Amino acid sequence: MADGRTAVPGRLNLLLLLAAAASAATLLAAASRAATPAALAACALGFALVANTLFSLLHEAVHGLLHVSAPLNEWGGRLAAAFFPTGLLVQRAFHLVHHRNNRSPGEQFDVLHPGDARWLKRAQWYAILTGLYWGVAVLGVLLHLAAPRALRWRVLRARGSRVAAQTGSRAYLAALDTLPPLAARAEIVLSLAAQAALFVALGLTWTGWLACYAAFALAWSSFQYADHAFAPLDARDGAWNLRVDPLRGLALLNYQHHHAHHLHPDEPWTGLGRLVDRAAPRPAYWRVWLAMWRGPRAPGELPAVRARLLGAPASPRRWREALDADLLCLRELARLSRRRARYAVIALALLRRGVPHWNRRRLLRTGFCCLQWVDDLLDGDRPSDREPLLVADEVVRVIEGGAGGRSALARLARRFAADLREAGGQAAIDDAIALIRTMQADRRRVLLRSTWPRETLVAHHRRTFGLSVDLMLLADGAEVRARDVPELIDAFGWCSTVRDLEEDLARGLVNVPREVLERAGAAETGKVDGLLATAAVRTWMREELAAARDALARTAERLEALKGRRGTAVLRLFARSIGDVAGRRLPRRWPFLASDAGGAEVRFAPGDRVGPAPLVRADGARMTASSSGTGHGAHRPVRVPVRFAGHAARDAAQSRVHRRR
């Protein structure tokens, strides 16, 4: 054409329309007479292909590109619509709304925003993938015909409705209001009459019809959003030019070149191919489809998802490395579970978290197992023929650059580093290295039998637990970070310090502040009974317990303010577990703390009990939830954060098990 557009192939389109309609009718009839399940499946698959061709022709008619003659364009579109079944006017109204609102908040079905109703987002998403979306579309058309008042339900149209905002229903239903009511409903009646005529004329059965339309629904519905899923959030550029197999490409009539269509909606299907830059990276349909099954993603995850979709497929070597890492993780989890039953709870939680997103959640497993391995070496819980500090140095070198030996730990560290870099970039790598360096500092403390003053311990523990919690939240795809709950980080340190006090002192790790030891006159820090018998240490423990309860009370307020953000739930579980230690376990273990166990409950959500809030300090001063300062001077430094806050994860998981029982 003179303006550079491809001429509308009207004659070809009409021939394709008649051929596809005849083929669809033939396959419906054959499916209704199929003698075996295999024959029925073959007919259904064939129908799914030709019905998609009919939909592509309907799409051309929506844009006025089926034929240059307006009457032929409209009547051809109505014939194609009859096989959906829908009406041409309804489909045109909906599709043009899609062009205007593409990748707007109401059409970001693949993005899980803070404040979204997660159940609704996932219900929409998996309805698209499983073909239920086709059923919803047909139901909407039937309601518009027979019960239009049902489509005026406030929840579907109100400006402040979460359902309307997430589904885009307000804009789509408003488009229906602009249609000529008689003409739009007449087209729907015509489509239903055509379906009834097929049943009567061809002797169709419900089994054959349902099998064919189920196959079409699955093929059509999943493809309808694959050409937008995880694309840039832009009305024009928020679509993909997908790579598809030749048979599907033939059936779709270039519908897979969807980005080109959004940029040039007045271009016929025969001209879209020339508008696609073949040298530019284009995602394969199957890769987008598989990524879709992992569910909607947080906004921050989209760049990484796009990079994977546009990158080269994983090489056999990468698959082998991933499999090797998974086998190493399973071996480590089994070894830890045999060592202590509590690790079996963590192992089950990690494995459960990987279903159905096994690859997406691999960082949780590689991070836990790699850092736990290093922690066990430095703690002396795992034998080594070399100084553990040297082994940890080698792990750091592997994480820094991927170089290193072929030992099991080196291979696991290499996979951990790759997963971590993909999730959080160089900043996350730096955090992991800083965490290992912190672990090494504790090993040196043990070797030197050194004690630290209170302020040094406070800074050390806050850094350790902050890094650990941040890595854990990153691995879990959370939006919140340790800086959002500073009091919880202090409570982590208190919990691990006091709970493991005896074990740590026995192996030479002293987490009692030097000032307290001097007041206690303690010459032998490893003699736990003697230390706990001193007034100075008991006073310190009471003060720490009071400060921990205060921190938990303020943590509850922060978590309430963070409600709805991804990751808040796991932080709430951690806080609940620490509250249980503060409220019940330690007072039972050390009766001299029981006198401080009374007080008001700290609540993290309606019905949650995490133990009493502090009422009285050791010096008799009254405590409140708004008191400033936590006063932590003796937090245990390494073991919980090194394992992605593993002890707290274990306790939280155990709490859930007990509640279910």
C-alpha positions in Angstrom: 0.0 0.0 0.0 1.1 3.6 -0.5 1.4 4.3 3.2 3.8 1.3 3.7 1.2 -1.1 5.2 0.7 -4.5 3.8 -2.5 -4.8 1.8 -5.3 -6.6 3.6 -5.5 -10.2 2.2 -9.3 -10.2 2.1 -9.7 -13.1 -0.3 -7.1 -15.3 1.5 -8.7 -14.5 4.8 -12.1 -15.6 3.6 -10.7 -18.8 2.2 -8.9 -19.5 5.5 -12.1 -18.7 7.4 -14.2 -21.1 5.4 -11.6 -23.8 5.5 -11.0 -23.5 9.3 -14.8 -23.4 10.0 -15.3 -26.5 7.9 -12.4 -28.3 9.6 -13.6 -27.3 13.0 -17.1 -28.7 12.3 -15.6 -31.9 10.8 -13.4 -32.4 13.9 -16.3 -31.8 16.2 -18.3 -34.5 14.4 -15.4 -36.9 14.3 -14.8 -36.4 18.1 -18.5 -37.2 18.7 -18.1 -40.5 16.9 -14.6 -41.4 18.1 -14.4 -45.1 19.0 -11.3 -44.9 21.3 -9.8 -42.3 23.7 -6.9 -41.9 21.4 -9.1 -41.0 18.5 -11.0 -38.5 20.7 -7.7 -36.9 21.8 -6.5 -36.6 18.3 -9.7 -34.9 17.2 -9.5 -32.6 20.2 -5.9 -31.6 19.5 -6.8 -30.9 15.8 -9.8 -28.8 16.9 -7.6 -26.8 19.3 -5.3 -25.8 16.4 -8.0 -24.8 13.9 -10.1 -23.0 16.5 -7.0 -20.9 17.3 -6.9 -20.1 13.6 -10.5 -19.0 13.8 -9.7 -16.8 16.8 -6.8 -15.2 14.9 -9.2 -14.4 12.1 -11.7 -13.0 14.6 -8.8 -10.8 15.9 -8.3 -9.5 12.3 -12.0 -8.7 12.1 -11.8 -6.8 15.4 -9.3 -4.5 13.8 -11.1 -4.3 10.5 -8.4 -6.3 8.8 -10.3 -9.4 7.8 -11.5 -7.8 4.6 -11.5 -4.3 3.0 -15.3 -4.6 2.6 -16.9 -3.6 5.9 -19.9 -6.0 5.5 -17.7 -8.9 4.7 -15.3 -8.0 7.5 -18.2 -7.9 10.0 -20.0 -11.0 8.8 -16.7 -12.9 8.6 -16.0 -11.9 12.1 -19.4 -13.1 13.3 -18.8 -16.5 11.7 -15.4 -16.8 13.5 -17.0 -15.6 16.8 -19.6 -18.3 16.6 -16.9 -21.0 17.1 -15.6 -19.4 20.3 -18.5 -18.7 21.0 -18.8 -14.9 21.6 -20.0 -11.8 19.7 -17.9 -9.7 17.4 -19.0 -6.4 19.0 -18.2 -7.7 22.5 -14.8 -9.0 21.5 -13.9 -5.7 19.7 -14.9 -3.7 22.8 -12.8 -5.9 25.1 -9.8 -6.1 22.8 -9.5 -2.4 22.3 -9.7 -1.9 26.0 -6.7 -4.3 26.2 -4.7 -2.2 23.8 -5.4 0.9 25.8 -4.7 -0.6 29.2 -2.0 -3.2 28.3 0.4 -3.7 31.3 -1.4 -1.1 33.3 -2.1 -2.1 37.0 -5.4 -3.7 36.0 -3.6 -6.0 33.5 -0.5 -6.9 35.5 -1.7 -10.4 36.2 1.9 -11.6 36.4 2.9 -9.1 39.1 2.2 -9.6 42.8 2.2 -6.1 44.3 2.1 -5.3 48.0 -1.5 -5.1 49.0 -2.8 -7.4 46.3 -5.2 -10.1 47.3 -2.9 -13.1 46.8 -5.6 -15.7 46.4 -7.3 -13.6 43.7 -4.0 -13.0 41.9 -3.2 -16.7 41.9 -6.7 -17.7 41.0 -6.6 -15.4 37.9 -3.2 -16.7 37.0 -3.8 -20.4 37.1 -7.2 -19.9 35.5 -5.3 -18.5 32.5 -2.9 -21.4 32.5 -5.5 -24.2 32.9 -8.1 -22.9 30.4 -10.6 -21.8 33.0 -10.2 -18.2 31.6 -12.0 -19.3 28.4 -14.9 -20.5 30.6 -15.0 -17.2 32.4 -15.0 -15.3 29.1 -18.0 -17.4 27.7 -19.8 -17.0 31.0 -19.4 -13.3 30.9 -20.9 -13.2 27.4 -23.9 -15.3 28.5 -24.5 -13.0 31.5 -24.4 -10.0 29.2 -27.1 -11.6 27.1 -29.4 -13.1 29.8 -28.6 -11.4 33.1 -26.8 -8.1 32.5 -27.6 -6.9 36.1 -25.2 -9.5 37.3 -22.4 -7.6 35.6 -23.3 -4.4 37.5 -22.2 -6.0 40.8 -20.5 -3.3 42.8 -17.4 -5.4 43.5 -16.7 -5.6 39.7 -17.2 -1.9 39.0 -16.5 0.2 42.1 -13.5 2.5 41.9 -12.2 1.4 45.3 -12.8 -2.3 44.8 -9.7 -4.5 45.1 -11.3 -7.1 42.8 -12.0 -4.5 40.1 -8.5 -3.1 40.4 -6.8 -6.5 40.1 -8.9 -7.9 37.4 -9.5 -4.8 35.3 -13.2 -5.6 35.3 -14.2 -2.0 35.7 -12.7 -0.9 32.4 -14.0 -4.0 30.5 -17.5 -3.8 31.8 -17.6 -0.1 31.2 -16.8 -0.9 27.5 -19.9 -3.2 27.4 -22.1 -0.2 28.4 -21.0 1.7 25.2 -22.2 -1.1 22.9 -25.6 -0.9 21.0 -27.5 -3.4 23.3 -29.7 -5.0 20.7 -26.9 -5.5 18.1 -24.4 -6.9 20.7 -27.0 -9.3 22.1 -28.2 -10.3 18.6 -24.6 -11.4 17.7 -24.4 -13.5 20.9 -27.7 -15.2 20.0 -26.4 -15.8 16.5 -23.3 -17.6 17.9 -25.4 -19.7 20.2 -27.8 -20.6 17.4 -24.8 -21.6 15.2 -23.6 -23.9 18.0 -27.0 -25.4 18.3 -27.2 -25.9 14.6 -23.9 -27.8 14.7 -25.2 -30.1 17.4 -28.4 -30.9 15.4 -26.9 -31.0 11.9 -23.8 -33.0 12.8 -25.2 -35.2 15.6 -22.7 -33.9 18.1 -22.4 -35.4 21.6 -21.5 -33.6 24.7 -18.5 -35.8 25.2 -17.0 -34.9 21.8 -17.9 -31.2 22.1 -16.5 -30.9 25.7 -13.3 -32.7 24.7 -12.7 -30.4 21.7 -13.4 -27.2 23.6 -11.4 -28.3 26.6 -8.4 -28.7 24.4 -9.1 -25.4 22.7 -9.6 -23.6 26.1 -6.2 -24.9 27.3 -4.3 -24.0 24.1 -6.0 -20.6 23.7 -6.1 -19.4 27.3 -2.5 -20.2 28.1 -1.2 -18.5 24.9 -3.3 -15.4 25.4 -1.1 -14.2 28.2 2.2 -15.9 27.3 2.7 -13.1 24.8 2.6 -10.5 27.7 3.8 -12.4 30.7 6.8 -10.7 32.4 7.2 -8.2 29.5 8.0 -4.6 30.3 5.2 -2.7 32.1 4.5 -0.4 29.1 1.3 -0.2 27.0 3.2 -0.4 23.6 6.3 -2.4 24.5 4.6 -4.7 27.0 4.4 -7.7 24.7 6.6 -10.4 23.2 7.4 -11.5 19.7 7.4 -15.2 20.7 9.3 -18.0 19.0 7.0 -20.9 18.4 7.1 -24.2 16.5 6.2 -24.1 12.8 2.8 -25.9 13.2 1.6 -23.5 16.0 2.9 -20.5 14.0 0.9 -21.6 11.0 -2.2 -22.0 13.0 -1.8 -18.7 14.8 -1.4 -16.6 11.6 1.5 -14.7 13.1 -0.4 -13.9 16.3 2.8 -14.8 18.1 4.4 -11.6 16.8 2.4 -9.8 19.4 4.8 -7.0 20.2 4.8 -6.1 16.5 1.0 -6.1 16.6 0.9 -3.7 19.6 3.2 -1.3 17.8 1.3 -1.6 14.5 -2.3 -2.6 15.3 -3.4 -1.6 11.8 -1.0 -4.1 10.1 -2.5 -7.3 8.7 -1.2 -10.6 9.9 0.6 -11.2 6.6 2.8 -8.1 7.3 3.7 -8.6 10.9 6.7 -10.9 10.1 8.6 -8.2 8.3 8.2 -5.9 11.4 10.0 -8.3 13.7 13.7 -7.9 14.3 14.9 -11.4 13.8 18.4 -10.5 15.2 16.9 -9.3 18.5 16.4 -11.8 21.4 13.0 -13.3 21.5 11.7 -15.6 24.2 10.5 -19.1 23.2 6.8 -19.7 24.0 7.6 -22.9 26.0 10.1 -21.0 28.2 7.5 -18.3 29.0 4.8 -20.9 29.6 7.0 -22.9 32.0 8.0 -19.7 33.8 4.3 -18.8 34.1 3.7 -22.0 36.1 5.9 -20.6 38.9 3.2 -18.0 39.6 3.1 -14.2 39.7 6.3 -12.5 40.8 7.1 -9.5 42.9 8.0 -6.3 40.8 11.6 -6.6 41.8 11.9 -10.1 40.3 10.8 -9.1 36.8 14.2 -8.0 35.4 15.7 -11.3 36.4 12.8 -13.3 34.9 13.1 -11.3 31.6 16.9 -12.0 31.5 16.3 -15.7 31.9 13.6 -15.7 29.2 15.7 -13.8 26.7 18.9 -15.6 27.5 20.2 -18.8 25.9 18.6 -22.0 27.2 20.5 -23.7 30.0 23.4 -25.8 28.8 23.7 -29.5 29.8 26.6 -28.4 32.0 24.4 -26.0 33.9 21.8 -28.7 34.3 24.5 -31.1 35.7 25.8 -28.5 38.1 22.3 -27.7 39.4 21.6 -31.5 39.8 24.9 -31.9 41.6 24.0 -29.1 44.0 20.6 -30.5 44.7 22.1 -33.9 45.5 24.7 -32.3 47.8 22.0 -30.4 49.6 19.8 -33.5 50.1 22.9 -35.4 51.4 23.7 -32.5 53.9 20.1 -32.3 55.0 20.0 -36.0 55.6 23.3 -35.9 57.6 22.1 -33.0 59.7 18.8 -34.7 60.4 20.6 -37.9 61.6 22.7 -35.7 63.9 19.9 -33.9 65.6 16.1 -34.4 65.1 15.6 -30.6 65.1 17.3 -30.4 61.8 14.8 -32.7 60.2 12.2 -30.0 60.8 14.3 -27.5 59.0 15.0 -30.0 56.1 11.2 -30.6 55.7 10.5 -26.8 55.7 13.2 -26.2 53.0 12.0 -29.0 50.8 8.3 -28.0 51.2 9.3 -24.4 50.3 10.7 -25.7 47.0 7.4 -27.1 45.9 6.3 -26.2 43.2 9.1 -23.7 42.7 12.1 -26.0 43.0 14.6 -24.1 40.9 13.3 -20.8 42.0 13.9 -21.7 45.7 17.2 -23.4 45.2 19.0 -20.5 46.9 17.3 -21.4 50.2 18.8 -24.9 50.0 22.3 -24.0 48.8 22.6 -21.1 51.1 21.5 -23.0 54.2 23.6 -26.1 53.4 26.7 -24.2 52.4 26.7 -21.8 55.3 25.7 -24.5 57.8 28.7 -26.6 56.6 31.1 -23.7 57.2 29.5 -23.0 60.5 29.9 -26.6 61.6 33.5 -26.6 60.7 34.2 -23.4 62.6 32.2 -24.5 65.6 34.0 -27.9 65.7 30.8 -29.8 65.1 32.3 -31.3 61.9 35.8 -32.9 61.8 38.4 -31.4 59.6 42.0 -32.4 58.9 42.9 -28.7 58.4 42.3 -25.5 60.4 38.7 -24.5 59.7 39.7 -20.9 59.2 41.7 -21.9 56.1 38.7 -23.9 54.8 36.5 -20.9 55.3 39.0 -18.7 53.4 38.8 -21.1 50.4 35.0 -20.9 50.5 35.2 -17.2 50.4 37.5 -17.4 47.3 35.0 -19.6 45.6 32.1 -17.3 46.3 34.1 -14.3 45.2 35.1 -15.6 41.8 33.8 -19.1 41.3 37.4 -20.6 41.3 38.3 -23.4 43.6 38.7 -27.1 43.9 36.3 -30.0 43.1 35.6 -30.9 46.7 31.9 -31.2 47.7 32.0 -28.0 49.7 33.6 -26.1 46.9 31.0 -27.3 44.4 28.2 -26.4 46.8 29.7 -23.0 47.4 30.0 -22.4 43.7 26.4 -23.1 43.1 25.4 -21.0 46.1 27.4 -18.1 44.7 25.7 -18.5 41.3 22.2 -18.6 42.8 23.0 -15.7 45.1 24.4 -13.5 42.3 21.4 -14.1 40.2 19.0 -13.2 43.0 20.8 -10.2 44.5 23.9 -9.3 42.4 27.2 -8.3 43.8 25.7 -6.7 47.0 24.3 -10.1 48.0 27.7 -11.8 47.4 29.4 -9.2 49.6 26.9 -9.9 52.4 27.6 -13.6 52.2 31.3 -13.0 52.4 30.8 -10.6 55.3 28.8 -13.2 57.1 31.5 -15.8 56.8 34.1 -13.3 58.0 32.0 -12.8 61.0 31.9 -16.5 61.6 35.7 -16.6 61.4 35.9 -13.8 64.0 34.0 -16.1 66.4 36.4 -19.0 65.7 39.3 -16.7 66.6 37.5 -15.7 69.8 37.4 -19.4 70.7 41.0 -20.0 69.9 42.2 -17.0 71.9 39.7 -17.5 74.7 38.9 -13.8 74.4 36.1 -11.9 76.0 34.6 -8.8 74.5 33.0 -5.7 76.1 29.3 -5.1 75.8 29.4 -2.5 73.0 31.6 -4.7 70.8 29.3 -7.7 71.3 26.2 -5.6 70.4 27.7 -4.3 67.2 29.0 -7.8 66.3 25.6 -9.5 66.8 23.6 -6.9 65.0 25.8 -7.2 62.0 25.8 -11.0 62.1 22.0 -11.3 62.5 21.3 -8.5 60.1 23.3 -10.1 57.3 21.8 -13.5 58.0 18.2 -12.4 58.0 18.8 -10.3 54.9 20.2 -13.3 53.0 17.3 -15.5 54.2 14.7 -12.9 53.1 16.4 -12.5 49.7 16.5 -16.2 49.2 12.8 -16.4 49.9 11.9 -13.6 47.5 10.7 -11.3 50.3 10.2 -7.5 50.0 11.1 -6.7 53.6 14.6 -6.6 55.0 16.4 -6.7 58.4 16.5 -2.9 58.6 12.6 -2.9 58.7 12.7 -4.8 62.0 15.8 -3.7 64.0 14.3 -4.8 67.3 13.7 -8.3 66.0 17.4 -8.5 65.0 18.3 -7.7 68.6 15.8 -10.3 69.9 17.4 -12.9 67.6 20.8 -12.2 69.3 19.3 -12.4 72.8 17.5 -15.7 72.1 20.4 -17.5 70.6 22.8 -16.2 73.2 20.9 -17.2 76.3 19.4 -20.4 74.9 22.9 -21.7 73.9 24.8 -20.2 76.8 25.9 -23.5 78.3 27.0 -25.0 75.0 28.9 -22.0 73.9 30.8 -21.5 77.2 31.7 -25.2 77.2 33.5 -24.8 73.8 35.1 -21.5 74.7 32.8 -19.0 73.0 32.1 -16.4 75.6 29.1 -14.2 75.0 28.8 -12.8 78.5 30.1 -9.2 78.4 33.5 -8.6 79.9 32.1 -6.1 82.4 29.7 -8.7 83.7 32.4 -11.3 84.1 34.6 -8.9 86.0 31.7 -8.1 88.4 31.1 -11.8 88.8 34.8 -12.4 89.5 34.8 -15.3 87.0 38.2 -16.8 86.4 36.9 -19.9 84.6 34.3 -18.9 82.0 33.7 -22.5 81.1 32.3 -23.4 84.5 28.6 -22.7 83.7 27.1 -23.6 87.1 29.5 -21.3 88.8 28.8 -18.4 86.5 25.0 -18.8 86.8 25.3 -18.8 90.6 26.8 -15.3 90.7 24.5 -12.3 91.3 26.2 -10.3 88.5 25.4 -12.9 85.8 21.8 -13.5 87.0 21.2 -9.8 87.1 22.5 -9.5 83.5 20.3 -12.3 82.4 17.2 -10.7 83.9 18.0 -7.4 82.2 18.5 -9.1 78.9 15.2 -11.0 79.3 13.4 -7.7 80.0 15.1 -6.0 77.1 14.2 -8.9 74.8 10.5 -8.7 75.7 10.6 -5.0 75.1 12.1 -5.6 71.7 9.4 -8.1 70.9 6.7 -5.7 71.8 8.1 -3.1 69.5 8.6 -5.7 66.8 4.9 -6.5 67.0 4.1 -2.8 66.2 6.6 -2.8 63.3 5.2 -6.0 61.8 1.7 -4.6 62.0 2.8 -1.6 60.0 4.5 -4.0 57.4 1.4 -6.1 57.1 0.8 -7.2 53.5 4.4 -7.0 52.4 6.0 -10.3 51.2 8.2 -11.7 53.9 6.3 -10.3 56.9 4.8 -13.6 57.7 8.1 -15.4 58.2 9.3 -12.6 60.4 6.2 -12.9 62.4 6.9 -16.6 62.8 10.4 -15.9 64.0 9.1 -13.3 66.5 6.5 -15.7 67.8 9.2 -18.4 68.3 11.5 -16.0 70.2 8.5 -14.9 72.3 7.9 -18.5 73.2 11.5 -18.8 74.4 11.2 -15.6 76.4 7.8 -16.4 77.9 8.0 -20.1 78.7 11.2 -22.0 77.9 13.8 -20.0 79.6 11.8 -19.4 82.9 11.3 -23.2 83.1 14.9 -23.9 82.4 16.3 -21.3 84.9 13.7 -20.8 87.7 15.5 -17.6 88.8 14.1 -16.0 85.6 10.5 -17.1 86.4 9.9 -14.1 88.6 10.1 -11.9 85.5 7.8 -14.1 83.5 4.6 -12.3 84.3 3.1 -9.5 82.3 0.9 -8.6 79.4 1.0 -10.6 76.3 2.8 -9.4 73.1 0.6 -10.0 70.1 1.8 -10.2 66.5 -1.6 -10.8 64.9 -5.1 -11.3 66.2 -5.0 -14.4 68.4 -1.2 -14.7 68.4 0.5 -15.2 71.8 4.2 -14.9 71.9 4.8 -14.6 75.6 4.6 -11.8 78.1 5.9 -8.3 77.6 8.3 -7.0 80.2 6.9 -5.3 83.3 9.8 -5.0 85.6 13.5 -4.7 85.1 16.0 -6.1 87.6 16.4 -2.7 89.1 12.6 -2.4 89.7 12.0 0.1 86.9 8.8 -0.4 85.1 9.0 -1.5 81.4 6.6 -0.6 78.5 6.3 -1.6 74.9 7.4 1.9 73.9 10.6 1.9 76.0 13.7 2.9 74.1 16.8 0.8 73.8 17.2 -2.9 74.0 20.2 -3.1 76.1 21.5 -6.3 74.5 25.0 -7.0 75.5 25.3 -10.8 75.2 23.8 -12.1 72.1 25.0 -15.4 70.7 26.8 -14.4 67.5 26.9 -17.0 64.8 24.9 -20.1 64.8 21.4 -18.9 64.0 22.2 -16.3 61.3 24.8 -18.4 59.6 22.2 -20.9 58.7 19.7 -18.3 57.4 18.2 -17.9 60.9 18.0 -21.7 61.1 17.1 -22.1 64.8 14.3 -19.6 64.6 13.1 -21.3 61.3 13.1 -24.6 63.1 11.2 -23.3 66.1 8.7 -21.6 63.9 8.1 -24.7 61.9 7.8 -26.8 65.1 5.2 -24.3 66.4 3.2 -24.7 63.3 3.3 -28.5 63.6 2.2 -28.3 67.3 -0.7 -26.0 66.4 -1.9 -28.3 63.7 -1.9 -31.2 66.2 
